[in-house]
Amino acid sequence: MTNTNTQTPVIAFANNLSNEIEQIADNLHAKYLPPQGMSRASQLLPFLPFGSSTLWAWSRDGRFPSPVRLSNTMTAWRNADVIEWLSNRNISIVEEV
């Protein structure tokens, strides 16, 4: 008599939609800015249509969301604020055309 060991495959389901989206983005090697949390300048720049000098200048004069100082050496932006700014910018570009 042969002993067959059958194993049922385990499928991991994400409890949080944002974790699932992040995993898909990682698998596709796509850049993804999660709506919650904060990001530093180097993490935001791939999503922005300008460089770091403009990021800091526009943050100072109010054309871009203000960063939050987390410590003496660390500054970050709220991802939700950046995503909102990007969506409003896309709408205004479409309206101008």
N, C-alpha and C positions, 0 to 999 in steps of 0.2 A: 504494500500500500504506500502510495506516494503522499508526502506531506506538502501541500501547496499553500504557500503563504501569500495571501492576497492582501495588498495594502490599498486602502482608499486614498486617492490623492487629496491633499488639503489645499483648499483655495482660500487665500487670504483676502478678506474684504476690508476695505478701508472704512472706518467709522466716520471719517471726516472727509467731505468732498474735496476740500482743498489739498489734503494729503494725497488723494487719488490723482488730482490734476497735476500735482508736483511730480508724482511718480511717472505719469505719462510723459510729462515734459522732459524728465531725466532720460527716459527711454528713447525719446525722439531727439535728444540732444538739443532741445529747444530752450530758449531763455524764457523764464517765467518769473514774474514779480508777484509774490503772494499778497493778497489783499490785507492780511493782518501782519503785524510786526513792523520792524524798522530796517532800513538799509543805509549803509554808508555810501559815500560818493562813488567809490569804485564799483559798487554793486549796482548803482543806478545808471551810470553812464551808458551802458549798452542799450538802455531803453530810451535814451534821450537824444533829440536831434541836434545836440550841441556838446561842447567839451566842458572840462572841469572849470575853466576860468569863467565861462558864462554861467555855469551852475551856481558858483559862489556869488557872482555879481547879481544875477537875477534873484537869488535868495535874499540878498541884502536889500535890494530895491523893491521887493514885493511882486515881481513878475513870476516868481516860482515859489512854491511853499517854503516856509522857513524851516530850517533844521532845528533839532532839539539837541542841546548839549548834554551828553550823558556823563561826561567826566571832563577833567581838564584837557585830556588828549583825544576825546572821542565825541564826534558829532554824527548824528544820523537823521534821516528823514522818515516820517511816517509813510509807509507804503500806500495806505488808503488815500492820503493827500496827494501823492504823486500820481496814482492811478486816476484820481478825479481830475487833476490838472491835465493829464494826457488826454482823457476823454473829452474834456471841454475844448482843448486845443484842436482836436480832430473835428469837432462840430463846427468851430469857428472857421477853420480852413475850408470846409465844405461850403459854408454860407458865403464866404468871400468869392468863391469861384462861380 
